[in-house]
Amino acid sequence: MTYECFSVEVVDKVGLVRMIRPQRSNSMIPSFWRELPEIIDGLSDSGDARAVVISAEGKNFCSGMDLEVFGSNDTVGQSDDAPKGHRSRRNERFRSTALKLQDTFTAMERARMPVLAAIQGACVGGGIDMVSAMDMRYATADAWFSIHEINIGMTADVGTLQRMPKLVPEGIVRELAYTGRRWSAEEAKAAGFVNDVFPDHETLLDATMAIASEIASKSPMAVWGTKQTMHYTRDHTVQDGLEFIANWNAAMFDTDDMAEAFKASIEKRPADFPDLYPLSDGL
């Protein structure tokens, strides 16, 4: 499959999804919003990838929403010229479009495998919305972040304000969201938003792929269960989370995977776990 904004490959159970528009700092044009959920949902449904790394070509990871999106009648850039009495239809279209854009990044949360970000240079606006929905974030020393929407007179609406306060202290998110200032990679690491910082892009990619490969070596059922449980617990009470994992393991606990893990450890070899079954294309 050929995409306008991405290249996709799966190597040794790790999916590498690259943004390939470096000349525009990988800005999010209309096709971006269609292609990313198709790619992530496809990798998740197939069961071929047990972890995914999203990286970017060029100097910058992502400069956010492209002006082409704001100016498109099919997306968020509707003018204020709706006929009298028809404004509700324009507003409904705006709301439905916002929800559709949000789902582009929610696809990474619902995926059956972890999604990791490898970030260099600028990660601005929609770029933060995107990486906030991923499982882990790694960056180069020159990476920086900005909740840029406030600088163009709007409120961020594709996930940053909902997800970042679950990842770092709320006061930090408020400062960044109210000011739109640059947030360095070191600051982001200190706050826990970024897992680790590397000196250059090559080292970043090697390290992130190594982490993804380690994840891919584990039982995909156990990894999926861990991801599901952590997402559920994030949005519920501790007691709700405890009941969730009790129910999950009652239904999903795989004694064959556990036996293989123990046997591989004793025999000092990598464990060999089956892939997740692909999801039906007919549903």
Backbone as CSV, one residue per row, in Angstrom:
resi,resn,N_x,N_y,N_z,CA_x,CA_y,CA_z,C_x,C_y,C_z
1,MET,0.851,-1.193,0.000,0.000,0.000,0.000,0.888,1.244,0.000
2,THR,0.576,2.200,-0.879,1.327,3.447,-0.969,0.532,4.570,-0.321
3,TYR,1.212,5.356,0.514,0.570,6.465,1.215,1.264,7.773,0.859
4,GLU,0.524,8.871,0.970,1.083,10.191,0.700,1.937,10.689,1.856
5,CYS,1.556,10.366,3.083,2.211,10.934,4.266,3.102,9.952,5.010
6,PHE,3.000,8.662,4.703,3.687,7.653,5.496,4.321,6.581,4.626
7,SER,5.374,5.976,5.163,5.846,4.679,4.671,5.674,3.687,5.811
8,VAL,5.430,2.420,5.457,5.140,1.405,6.471,5.905,0.136,6.143
9,GLU,6.563,-0.424,7.143,7.178,-1.740,6.993,7.118,-2.462,8.333
10,VAL,7.131,-3.781,8.278,7.155,-4.608,9.483,8.384,-5.500,9.393
11,VAL,9.262,-5.389,10.387,10.498,-6.166,10.424,10.580,-6.848,11.784
12,ASP,10.629,-8.170,11.773,10.764,-8.944,13.012,9.705,-8.540,14.036
13,LYS,8.480,-8.459,13.574,7.309,-8.195,14.415,7.220,-6.747,14.915
14,VAL,8.092,-5.867,14.428,8.023,-4.451,14.791,7.615,-3.640,13.562
15,GLY,6.556,-2.868,13.693,6.134,-1.993,12.615,6.857,-0.663,12.709
16,LEU,7.398,-0.203,11.588,8.020,1.119,11.529,7.187,1.983,10.594
17,VAL,6.558,2.991,11.168,5.706,3.913,10.416,6.431,5.256,10.376
18,ARG,6.846,5.681,9.174,7.591,6.926,9.019,6.727,7.993,8.372
19,MET,6.778,9.200,8.915,6.195,10.349,8.223,7.203,10.818,7.181
20,ILE,6.733,11.026,5.951,7.661,11.184,4.818,7.463,12.508,4.072
21,ARG,7.083,13.555,4.773,6.954,14.871,4.141,7.883,15.863,4.848
22,PRO,9.200,15.602,4.826,10.125,16.476,5.569,10.164,17.898,5.041
23,GLN,9.859,18.083,3.748,9.898,19.420,3.167,8.856,20.343,3.782
24,ARG,7.820,19.770,4.375,6.801,20.563,5.073,6.799,20.240,6.566
25,SER,7.923,19.787,7.060,8.059,19.412,8.475,6.967,18.452,8.923
26,ASN,6.565,17.575,7.974,5.572,16.535,8.257,4.273,17.106,8.836
27,SER,3.855,18.232,8.243,2.592,18.831,8.659,1.431,17.900,8.303
28,MET,0.329,18.078,9.002,-0.803,17.166,8.898,-1.802,17.668,7.862
29,ILE,-1.628,17.216,6.619,-2.543,17.564,5.536,-3.765,16.641,5.604
30,PRO,-4.824,16.913,4.824,-6.036,16.088,4.932,-5.798,14.586,4.825
31,SER,-4.902,14.155,3.925,-4.686,12.719,3.766,-4.047,12.091,5.009
32,PHE,-3.303,12.886,5.778,-2.709,12.380,7.026,-3.777,11.776,7.926
33,TRP,-4.902,12.488,8.037,-5.950,12.091,8.977,-6.693,10.843,8.510
34,ARG,-6.649,10.573,7.224,-7.247,9.335,6.712,-6.268,8.170,6.805
35,GLU,-5.000,8.453,6.519,-4.014,7.378,6.399,-3.583,6.809,7.749
36,LEU,-3.356,7.670,8.756,-2.814,7.159,10.019,-3.731,6.141,10.681
37,PRO,-5.031,6.406,10.856,-5.859,5.366,11.477,-5.971,4.113,10.630
38,GLU,-5.944,4.262,9.304,-5.975,3.081,8.435,-4.741,2.216,8.672
39,ILE,-3.574,2.860,8.822,-2.334,2.125,9.039,-2.336,1.448,10.410
40,ILE,-2.658,2.201,11.443,-2.610,1.654,12.798,-3.665,0.576,12.980
41,ASP,-4.884,0.827,12.520,-5.937,-0.184,12.622,-5.547,-1.443,11.834
42,GLY,-4.919,-1.237,10.665,-4.513,-2.379,9.849,-3.461,-3.227,10.535
43,LEU,-2.451,-2.585,11.124,-1.417,-3.328,11.836,-1.990,-4.049,13.049
44,SER,-2.911,-3.376,13.737,-3.537,-3.998,14.902,-4.411,-5.175,14.503
45,ASP,-5.221,-4.997,13.480,-6.149,-6.050,13.075,-5.429,-7.284,12.539
46,SER,-4.319,-7.054,11.844,-3.618,-8.182,11.222,-2.892,-9.044,12.238
47,GLY,-2.451,-8.441,13.333,-1.652,-9.177,14.307,-0.207,-9.358,13.897
48,ASP,0.197,-8.761,12.764,1.560,-8.952,12.266,2.601,-8.223,13.108
49,ALA,2.224,-7.060,13.664,3.166,-6.260,14.452,2.822,-6.359,15.924
50,ARG,3.830,-6.557,16.743,3.628,-6.643,18.189,4.018,-5.345,18.888
51,ALA,4.640,-4.442,18.173,4.946,-3.092,18.645,5.133,-2.233,17.403
52,VAL,4.874,-0.941,17.525,4.985,-0.018,16.393,5.794,1.198,16.832
53,VAL,6.713,1.626,15.981,7.470,2.857,16.191,7.041,3.854,15.126
54,ILE,6.645,5.053,15.559,6.325,6.126,14.617,7.462,7.140,14.658
55,SER,8.088,7.336,13.499,9.210,8.260,13.380,8.923,9.225,12.226
56,ALA,9.890,10.076,11.946,9.688,11.087,10.902,10.994,11.373,10.194
57,GLU,10.895,11.628,8.908,12.055,12.046,8.137,12.266,13.554,8.280
58,GLY,13.513,13.981,8.138,13.802,15.402,8.118,14.189,15.976,9.465
59,LYS,14.267,17.284,9.517,14.730,18.004,10.699,13.722,17.960,11.834
60,ASN,12.426,17.994,11.477,11.375,18.100,12.482,10.449,16.890,12.459
61,PHE,9.990,16.513,13.635,9.047,15.404,13.747,7.700,15.780,13.143
62,CYS,7.103,16.868,13.594,5.795,17.266,13.076,5.501,18.711,13.453
63,SER,5.098,19.499,12.448,4.774,20.912,12.682,3.293,21.135,12.933
64,GLY,2.521,20.049,13.087,1.108,20.202,13.415,0.217,20.296,12.199
65,MET,-0.983,20.791,12.438,-2.002,20.887,11.390,-1.545,21.805,10.265
66,ASP,-1.639,21.320,9.033,-1.287,22.122,7.868,-2.379,23.141,7.593
67,LEU,-1.987,24.307,7.103,-2.968,25.339,6.781,-3.979,24.857,5.751
68,GLU,-3.579,23.863,4.945,-4.494,23.299,3.951,-5.731,22.697,4.615
69,VAL,-5.560,22.165,5.828,-6.691,21.586,6.546,-7.637,22.672,6.999
70,PHE,-7.075,23.765,7.533,-7.923,24.855,8.001,-8.707,25.494,6.866
71,GLY,-8.168,25.441,5.659,-8.834,26.065,4.536,-9.741,25.159,3.746
72,SER,-9.848,23.888,4.159,-10.630,22.922,3.395,-12.075,22.894,3.860
73,ASN,-13.004,22.919,2.928,-14.412,22.823,3.278,-14.776,21.455,3.823
74,ASP,-13.910,20.477,3.594,-14.193,19.119,4.052,-13.706,18.876,5.471
75,THR,-12.992,19.849,6.036,-12.447,19.608,7.366,-12.900,20.690,8.335
76,VAL,-11.972,21.490,8.859,-12.341,22.376,9.955,-12.424,23.847,9.549
77,GLY,-12.205,24.157,8.315,-12.075,25.555,7.943,-13.314,26.184,7.370
78,GLN,-14.491,25.850,7.847,-15.706,26.416,7.287,-15.756,27.919,7.539
79,SER,-16.187,28.654,6.562,-16.323,30.095,6.715,-17.604,30.405,7.475
80,ASP,-17.768,31.658,7.825,-18.907,32.067,8.636,-20.038,32.586,7.760
81,ASP,-20.219,31.974,6.591,-21.212,32.489,5.645,-22.394,31.550,5.473
82,ALA,-22.657,30.712,6.475,-23.801,29.808,6.375,-25.092,30.613,6.328
83,PRO,-26.078,30.174,5.530,-27.351,30.893,5.455,-27.991,30.999,6.825
84,LYS,-28.727,32.094,7.014,-29.410,32.293,8.289,-30.330,31.106,8.553
85,GLY,-30.273,30.582,9.771,-31.086,29.431,10.117,-30.398,28.106,9.850
86,HIS,-29.252,28.152,9.133,-28.528,26.927,8.812,-27.208,26.816,9.573
87,ARG,-26.958,27.751,10.502,-25.693,27.721,11.233,-25.534,26.416,12.004
88,SER,-26.634,25.833,12.473,-26.533,24.600,13.251,-25.915,23.491,12.427
89,ARG,-26.186,23.470,11.122,-25.623,22.433,10.265,-24.116,22.618,10.101
90,ARG,-23.692,23.866,9.949,-22.257,24.139,9.873,-21.576,23.728,11.173
91,ASN,-22.205,24.091,12.299,-21.611,23.772,13.595,-21.577,22.270,13.842
92,GLU,-22.637,21.583,13.394,-22.656,20.122,13.545,-21.541,19.494,12.728
93,ARG,-21.299,20.006,11.527,-20.220,19.467,10.700,-18.865,19.694,11.367
94,PHE,-18.680,20.867,11.960,-17.428,21.146,12.671,-17.236,20.140,13.802
95,ARG,-18.297,19.923,14.599,-18.201,19.000,15.727,-17.900,17.582,15.258
96,SER,-18.603,17.124,14.239,-18.390,15.770,13.745,-16.988,15.604,13.184
97,THR,-16.475,16.651,12.531,-15.122,16.593,11.992,-14.098,16.538,13.121
98,ALA,-14.312,17.341,14.162,-13.392,17.313,15.308,-13.342,15.919,15.923
99,LEU,-14.503,15.288,16.069,-14.540,13.939,16.632,-13.807,12.941,15.729
100,LYS,-13.931,13.138,14.419,-13.245,12.246,13.476,-11.726,12.436,13.571
101,LEU,-11.279,13.683,13.676,-9.851,13.943,13.829,-9.336,13.343,15.138
102,GLN,-10.100,13.481,16.204,-9.704,12.899,17.485,-9.518,11.387,17.370
103,ASP,-10.394,10.746,16.611,-10.317,9.291,16.488,-9.050,8.842,15.768
104,THR,-8.470,9.719,14.952,-7.204,9.399,14.300,-6.154,9.012,15.336
105,PHE,-6.097,9.735,16.439,-5.106,9.448,17.471,-5.601,8.406,18.468
106,THR,-6.902,8.358,18.692,-7.444,7.312,19.565,-7.154,5.930,18.991
107,ALA,-6.971,5.832,17.673,-6.620,4.552,17.046,-5.369,3.959,17.682
108,MET,-4.441,4.815,18.123,-3.207,4.301,18.722,-3.460,3.762,20.124
109,GLU,-4.472,4.291,20.804,-4.817,3.763,22.120,-5.556,2.433,22.010
110,ARG,-6.421,2.310,21.025,-7.189,1.062,20.913,-6.404,-0.058,20.229
111,ALA,-5.246,0.249,19.659,-4.437,-0.765,18.984,-4.062,-1.879,19.948
112,ARG,-3.943,-3.083,19.422,-3.621,-4.245,20.248,-2.129,-4.366,20.548
113,MET,-1.346,-3.395,20.130,0.087,-3.412,20.423,0.499,-2.005,20.866
114,PRO,1.594,-1.889,21.622,2.089,-0.571,22.015,2.602,0.221,20.811
115,VAL,2.448,1.550,20.905,2.927,2.460,19.869,3.920,3.420,20.520
116,LEU,5.129,3.495,19.949,6.207,4.313,20.499,6.523,5.454,19.540
117,ALA,6.850,6.624,20.077,7.226,7.779,19.258,8.728,8.007,19.333
118,ALA,9.345,8.284,18.170,10.749,8.689,18.087,10.765,10.108,17.536
119,ILE,11.031,11.096,18.382,10.769,12.506,18.090,12.068,13.280,17.964
120,GLN,12.216,14.015,16.862,13.343,14.925,16.700,12.829,16.305,16.308
121,GLY,13.591,17.334,16.657,13.199,18.684,16.274,11.863,19.091,16.860
122,ALA,11.076,19.795,16.034,9.810,20.345,16.504,8.709,19.299,16.562
123,CYS,7.960,19.330,17.638,6.736,18.541,17.782,5.682,19.524,18.286
124,VAL,4.876,20.036,17.369,4.070,21.226,17.631,2.594,20.938,17.405
125,GLY,1.737,21.554,18.209,0.296,21.502,17.976,-0.219,20.084,17.879
126,GLY,-0.721,19.710,16.695,-1.234,18.373,16.478,-0.200,17.290,16.713
127,GLY,1.088,17.644,16.610,2.135,16.678,16.911,2.077,16.227,18.359
128,ILE,1.801,17.156,19.283,1.669,16.771,20.694,0.397,15.968,20.899
129,ASP,-0.694,16.357,20.228,-1.910,15.537,20.286,-1.591,14.092,19.933
130,MET,-0.790,13.913,18.883,-0.469,12.579,18.390,0.378,11.802,19.385
131,VAL,1.493,12.386,19.840,2.398,11.613,20.698,1.810,11.400,22.091
132,SER,0.881,12.265,22.510,0.233,12.075,23.806,-0.615,10.809,23.830
133,ALA,-1.056,10.371,22.646,-1.889,9.170,22.553,-1.061,7.900,22.440
134,MET,0.261,8.034,22.342,1.123,6.861,22.215,1.498,6.323,23.590
135,ASP,2.043,5.119,23.602,2.393,4.477,24.862,3.657,5.057,25.483
136,MET,4.662,5.335,24.656,5.908,5.907,25.155,6.450,6.893,24.139
137,ARG,7.285,7.821,24.647,7.867,8.853,23.803,9.374,8.939,24.075
138,TYR,10.161,8.963,23.002,11.609,9.113,23.081,11.999,10.264,22.157
139,ALA,13.069,10.999,22.510,13.368,12.227,21.779,14.867,12.442,21.637
140,THR,15.222,13.261,20.660,16.595,13.739,20.535,16.780,14.950,21.445
141,ALA,18.040,15.283,21.709,18.343,16.403,22.598,17.831,17.724,22.045
142,ASP,17.706,17.821,20.708,17.238,19.079,20.115,15.722,19.116,19.922
143,ALA,15.015,18.107,20.384,13.562,18.090,20.245,12.929,19.146,21.148
144,TRP,11.821,19.687,20.691,11.066,20.621,21.531,9.581,20.516,21.195
145,PHE,8.769,20.916,22.153,7.329,20.761,22.063,6.656,22.117,22.264
146,SER,5.491,22.268,21.657,4.698,23.480,21.897,3.231,23.176,21.676
147,ILE,2.415,23.497,22.684,0.958,23.461,22.499,0.612,24.774,21.810
148,HIS,0.773,24.775,20.504,0.838,26.010,19.723,-0.533,26.643,19.472
149,GLU,-1.590,25.888,19.694,-2.924,26.383,19.333,-3.233,27.736,19.965
150,ILE,-2.794,27.962,21.212,-3.090,29.227,21.876,-2.475,30.400,21.129
151,ASN,-1.372,30.150,20.410,-0.684,31.220,19.677,-1.410,31.613,18.402
152,ILE,-2.359,30.781,17.951,-3.134,31.129,16.761,-4.605,31.360,17.110
153,GLY,-4.872,31.577,18.407,-6.204,31.997,18.820,-7.231,30.899,18.925
154,MET,-6.805,29.668,19.203,-7.782,28.595,19.349,-7.420,27.708,20.536
155,THR,-8.365,26.874,20.930,-8.159,25.909,22.001,-7.837,24.554,21.380
156,ALA,-6.775,23.926,21.838,-6.399,22.600,21.332,-7.565,21.632,21.532
157,ASP,-7.899,20.881,20.470,-9.124,20.072,20.547,-8.985,18.651,20.020
158,VAL,-7.743,18.144,19.883,-7.587,16.802,19.326,-6.891,15.860,20.308
159,GLY,-6.848,16.229,21.605,-6.400,15.258,22.591,-5.359,15.704,23.592
160,THR,-4.578,16.746,23.294,-3.521,17.160,24.217,-4.066,17.510,25.597
161,LEU,-5.110,18.315,25.642,-5.622,18.792,26.929,-6.286,17.685,27.727
162,GLN,-6.658,16.604,27.058,-7.283,15.472,27.743,-6.256,14.444,28.202
163,ARG,-5.201,14.232,27.400,-4.249,13.161,27.698,-3.023,13.628,28.473
164,MET,-2.496,14.810,28.154,-1.259,15.240,28.817,-1.386,15.350,30.329
165,PRO,-2.526,15.830,30.875,-2.629,15.902,32.339,-2.619,14.531,33.014
166,LYS,-2.814,13.467,32.240,-2.697,12.118,32.796,-1.244,11.623,32.755
167,LEU,-0.384,12.388,32.067,1.004,11.971,31.884,1.988,12.806,32.695
168,VAL,1.684,14.091,32.867,2.569,15.006,33.604,1.708,15.860,34.534
169,PRO,2.325,16.537,35.515,1.538,17.362,36.427,0.684,18.393,35.685
170,GLU,-0.530,18.559,36.170,-1.486,19.432,35.492,-0.999,20.872,35.392
171,GLY,-0.288,21.345,36.423,0.198,22.721,36.390,1.142,22.967,35.227
172,ILE,1.958,21.968,34.895,2.872,22.106,33.756,2.074,22.195,32.461
173,VAL,1.068,21.329,32.317,0.249,21.357,31.104,-0.464,22.698,30.979
174,ARG,-0.982,23.217,32.080,-1.675,24.500,32.028,-0.734,25.611,31.574
175,GLU,0.477,25.627,32.127,1.438,26.654,31.704,1.716,26.570,30.209
176,LEU,1.968,25.355,29.721,2.274,25.176,28.307,1.079,25.526,27.431
177,ALA,-0.127,25.154,27.874,-1.325,25.399,27.078,-1.714,26.873,27.075
178,TYR,-1.473,27.573,28.185,-1.833,28.989,28.266,-0.824,29.888,27.563
179,THR,0.449,29.458,27.534,1.499,30.319,26.967,1.927,29.927,25.571
180,GLY,1.812,28.632,25.228,2.286,28.162,23.930,3.796,28.154,23.807
181,ARG,4.502,28.262,24.917,5.970,28.367,24.853,6.606,27.041,24.450
182,ARG,7.865,27.137,24.034,8.637,25.938,23.720,8.993,25.189,24.993
183,TRP,8.902,23.880,24.914,9.203,22.983,26.036,10.304,22.061,25.554
184,SER,11.469,22.122,26.167,12.623,21.366,25.684,12.489,19.881,25.994
185,ALA,13.294,19.095,25.292,13.294,17.648,25.518,13.700,17.321,26.950
186,GLU,14.669,18.057,27.485,15.105,17.792,28.851,14.012,18.118,29.860
187,GLU,13.283,19.216,29.627,12.156,19.541,30.505,11.090,18.447,30.416
188,ALA,10.832,18.002,29.191,9.810,16.969,28.993,10.212,15.664,29.662
189,LYS,11.499,15.334,29.630,11.972,14.129,30.313,11.849,14.288,31.823
190,ALA,12.216,15.457,32.337,12.143,15.687,33.777,10.711,15.579,34.288
191,ALA,9.746,15.966,33.435,8.329,15.913,33.816,7.727,14.536,33.605
192,GLY,8.455,13.647,32.931,7.951,12.304,32.690,7.187,12.141,31.393
193,PHE,7.132,13.182,30.569,6.432,13.079,29.288,7.258,12.285,28.291
194,VAL,8.559,12.488,28.308,9.500,11.763,27.451,10.234,10.739,28.303
195,ASN,10.318,9.508,27.802,10.991,8.440,28.555,12.497,8.614,28.600
196,ASP,13.078,9.031,27.463,14.537,9.181,27.426,14.903,10.132,26.299
197,VAL,16.108,10.698,26.394,16.610,11.654,25.407,17.940,11.136,24.868
198,PHE,18.135,11.250,23.547,19.328,10.737,22.877,20.013,11.851,22.093
199,PRO,21.319,11.725,21.857,22.067,12.849,21.272,21.718,13.172,19.824
200,ASP,21.282,12.181,19.043,21.015,12.433,17.631,19.925,11.481,17.136
201,HIS,19.486,11.717,15.904,18.350,10.974,15.344,18.672,9.496,15.159
202,GLU,19.866,9.190,14.695,20.231,7.793,14.462,20.226,7.002,15.766
203,THR,20.819,7.590,16.795,20.839,6.919,18.097,19.429,6.760,18.644
204,LEU,18.615,7.788,18.452,17.213,7.743,18.882,16.484,6.579,18.239
205,LEU,16.597,6.461,16.925,15.880,5.394,16.218,16.374,4.014,16.637
206,ASP,17.690,3.873,16.752,18.238,2.571,17.163,17.712,2.176,18.543
207,ALA,17.707,3.118,19.468,17.272,2.819,20.830,15.778,2.530,20.890
208,THR,14.982,3.320,20.163,13.534,3.118,20.185,13.163,1.795,19.540
209,MET,13.825,1.462,18.431,13.567,0.178,17.793,13.990,-0.985,18.701
210,ALA,15.063,-0.803,19.459,15.498,-1.861,20.374,14.456,-2.095,21.466
211,ILE,13.871,-1.036,21.983,12.822,-1.168,22.995,11.602,-1.846,22.391
212,ALA,11.224,-1.433,21.178,10.085,-2.062,20.506,10.352,-3.545,20.258
213,SER,11.572,-3.882,19.885,11.922,-5.291,19.647,11.830,-6.108,20.928
214,GLU,12.235,-5.511,22.044,12.119,-6.223,23.318,10.651,-6.478,23.661
215,ILE,9.808,-5.470,23.438,8.369,-5.659,23.660,7.838,-6.771,22.765
216,ALA,8.282,-6.768,21.499,7.798,-7.763,20.534,8.213,-9.181,20.896
217,SER,9.210,-9.330,21.756,9.659,-10.670,22.145,8.782,-11.279,23.240
218,LYS,7.909,-10.459,23.830,7.052,-10.949,24.912,5.751,-11.530,24.347
219,SER,4.989,-12.173,25.212,3.684,-12.698,24.799,2.786,-11.555,24.336
220,PRO,2.313,-11.578,23.076,1.453,-10.486,22.616,0.143,-10.398,23.385
221,MET,-0.341,-11.518,23.902,-1.551,-11.473,24.722,-1.286,-10.759,26.047
222,ALA,-0.137,-11.035,26.650,0.200,-10.391,27.914,0.435,-8.896,27.727
223,VAL,1.081,-8.523,26.613,1.319,-7.104,26.334,0.005,-6.384,26.085
224,TRP,-0.860,-6.980,25.287,-2.160,-6.363,25.008,-2.961,-6.209,26.299
225,GLY,-2.966,-7.247,27.123,-3.682,-7.170,28.391,-3.134,-6.069,29.289
226,THR,-1.822,-5.911,29.297,-1.202,-4.852,30.096,-1.624,-3.477,29.589
227,LYS,-1.599,-3.297,28.270,-2.004,-2.009,27.698,-3.467,-1.707,28.005
228,GLN,-4.333,-2.682,27.792,-5.752,-2.486,28.066,-5.992,-2.142,29.529
229,THR,-5.318,-2.845,30.414,-5.515,-2.633,31.843,-5.033,-1.256,32.273
230,MET,-3.885,-0.816,31.744,-3.372,0.496,32.126,-4.257,1.622,31.606
231,HIS,-4.771,1.477,30.388,-5.692,2.494,29.866,-6.982,2.536,30.673
232,TYR,-7.496,1.380,31.030,-8.730,1.342,31.815,-8.509,1.972,33.188
233,THR,-7.401,1.606,33.829,-7.118,2.118,35.167,-6.894,3.621,35.154
234,ARG,-6.296,4.142,34.094,-6.081,5.591,33.976,-7.380,6.372,34.131
235,ASP,-8.478,5.818,33.620,-9.738,6.541,33.560,-10.755,6.073,34.593
236,HIS,-10.338,5.197,35.541,-11.267,4.657,36.539,-10.588,4.621,37.907
237,THR,-11.352,4.252,38.916,-10.793,4.148,40.255,-9.887,2.925,40.357
238,VAL,-9.095,2.895,41.429,-8.234,1.734,41.670,-9.083,0.467,41.787
239,GLN,-10.189,0.547,42.509,-11.028,-0.631,42.692,-11.608,-1.101,41.360
240,ASP,-12.043,-0.154,40.517,-12.536,-0.523,39.187,-11.439,-1.221,38.386
241,GLY,-10.210,-0.688,38.488,-9.103,-1.283,37.760,-8.779,-2.686,38.232
242,LEU,-8.862,-2.910,39.542,-8.613,-4.242,40.078,-9.658,-5.238,39.592
243,GLU,-10.900,-4.802,39.548,-11.953,-5.698,39.050,-11.760,-5.978,37.560
244,PHE,-11.315,-4.948,36.812,-11.093,-5.128,35.372,-10.047,-6.197,35.117
245,ILE,-8.898,-6.120,35.811,-7.835,-7.086,35.522,-8.227,-8.482,36.003
246,ALA,-9.028,-8.564,37.086,-9.506,-9.882,37.510,-10.380,-10.506,36.424
247,ASN,-11.262,-9.701,35.849,-12.132,-10.194,34.771,-11.325,-10.513,33.513
248,TRP,-10.342,-9.648,33.192,-9.521,-9.867,31.997,-8.766,-11.189,32.097
249,ASN,-8.089,-11.394,33.213,-7.304,-12.621,33.338,-8.183,-13.860,33.465
250,ALA,-9.372,-13.692,34.032,-10.293,-14.827,34.083,-10.662,-15.293,32.683
251,ALA,-10.700,-14.333,31.726,-11.082,-14.662,30.354,-9.885,-14.899,29.441
252,MET,-8.765,-14.195,29.672,-7.675,-14.141,28.702,-6.380,-14.816,29.158
253,PHE,-6.302,-15.251,30.392,-5.062,-15.847,30.898,-4.656,-17.034,30.031
254,ASP,-3.421,-17.028,29.541,-2.961,-18.048,28.589,-1.891,-18.913,29.243
255,THR,-2.277,-20.102,29.664,-1.325,-20.994,30.321,-0.247,-21.493,29.362
256,ASP,-0.574,-21.577,28.064,0.428,-22.015,27.090,1.548,-20.988,26.963
257,ASP,1.181,-19.705,26.927,2.206,-18.659,26.863,3.069,-18.665,28.111
258,MET,2.461,-18.855,29.266,3.233,-18.881,30.502,4.178,-20.087,30.514
259,ALA,3.689,-21.229,30.071,4.536,-22.419,30.024,5.714,-22.222,29.088
260,GLU,5.460,-21.596,27.923,6.537,-21.329,26.969,7.547,-20.357,27.558
261,ALA,7.088,-19.345,28.276,8.001,-18.377,28.892,8.919,-19.070,29.897
262,PHE,8.351,-19.934,30.735,9.166,-20.654,31.714,10.146,-21.605,31.030
263,LYS,9.672,-22.334,30.020,10.524,-23.299,29.322,11.680,-22.598,28.621
264,ALA,11.378,-21.451,27.963,12.427,-20.702,27.272,13.470,-20.185,28.253
265,SER,13.007,-19.755,29.432,13.940,-19.255,30.443,14.865,-20.365,30.911
266,ILE,14.309,-21.543,31.154,15.119,-22.682,31.608,16.115,-23.112,30.537
267,GLU,15.663,-23.088,29.264,16.514,-23.530,28.158,17.414,-22.412,27.629
268,LYS,17.292,-21.242,28.224,18.122,-20.080,27.857,18.028,-19.765,26.359
269,ARG,16.787,-19.621,25.889,16.519,-19.276,24.489,15.374,-18.268,24.445
270,PRO,15.219,-17.562,23.316,14.070,-16.658,23.185,12.763,-17.452,23.177
271,ALA,11.753,-16.922,23.816,10.438,-17.576,23.810,9.794,-17.428,22.434
272,ASP,8.984,-18.405,22.070,8.305,-18.404,20.766,6.797,-18.380,21.004
273,PHE,6.209,-17.186,20.909,4.779,-17.031,21.156,4.029,-16.866,19.840
274,PRO,2.822,-17.423,19.721,2.017,-17.188,18.523,1.588,-15.722,18.436
275,ASP,1.384,-15.241,17.209,0.825,-13.909,17.007,-0.615,-13.871,17.507
276,LEU,-1.122,-12.682,17.732,-2.570,-12.530,17.940,-3.285,-12.931,16.660
277,TYR,-4.437,-13.514,16.788,-5.209,-13.862,15.608,-5.649,-12.588,14.877
278,PRO,-5.622,-12.595,13.557,-6.138,-11.428,12.828,-7.635,-11.273,13.078
279,LEU,-8.065,-10.017,13.062,-9.491,-9.736,13.197,-10.173,-9.923,11.861
280,SER,-11.426,-10.316,11.872,-12.149,-10.615,10.635,-12.356,-9.364,9.817
281,ASP,-12.071,-9.451,8.508,-12.322,-8.332,7.597,-13.804,-8.155,7.329
282,GLY,-14.598,-9.162,7.626,-16.011,-9.099,7.296,-16.872,-8.451,8.342
283,LEU,-16.246,-7.970,9.447,-17.022,-7.376,10.536,-16.775,-5.876,10.624
